[in-house]
Amino acid sequence: MVRTWTSGEFAWATARASGGAHTMNRYVVLQQLGDGTYGSVVLAQRRDTGEKVAIKRMKRKYYSWDEA
């Protein structure tokens, strides 16, 4: 079973697990699963447990409310 995370959940989970420090190196990206208008999905594996997860990386469409 593969657990699915959005990039925001992934960042929150890694920050929480590390005691607040934002560490993105807990996972190794294995392959890209898909790419779309709003983001891409990658298959990753947690380094310490080997758990495989799908992580959705959201693309930044707008950088400010004025652009939206």
C-alpha positions, -999 to 999 in steps of 0.1 A, spaced: 0 0 0 13 35 -9 4 64 13 -5 96 -6 7 130 7 3 165 -8 35 186 -7 20 207 21 13 176 42 48 163 34 65 195 45 44 196 77 51 160 85 88 163 79 90 195 99 70 180 128 90 147 128 123 166 130 112 188 159 104 218 138 133 219 114 122 217 78 141 186 65 132 172 31 158 145 31 137 119 50 126 105 16 143 93 -15 124 100 -48 122 67 -67 103 78 -98 79 104 -112 44 89 -114 26 117 -132 26 154 -142 -4 177 -146 -15 213 -148 -13 219 -110 15 197 -100 34 164 -103 33 132 -83 64 112 -74 69 78 -57 93 82 -27 106 59 0 112 69 36 149 64 44 144 51 80 114 28 76 113 19 39 77 30 37 67 40 1 46 71 -3 32 91 -32 40 128 -28 22 155 -48 43 186 -56 21 216 -63 32 240 -90 31 277 -81 6 292 -104 5 327 -88 30 344 -66 6 370 -53 -31 377 -50 -28 405 -76 -17 379 -103 -47 357 -96 
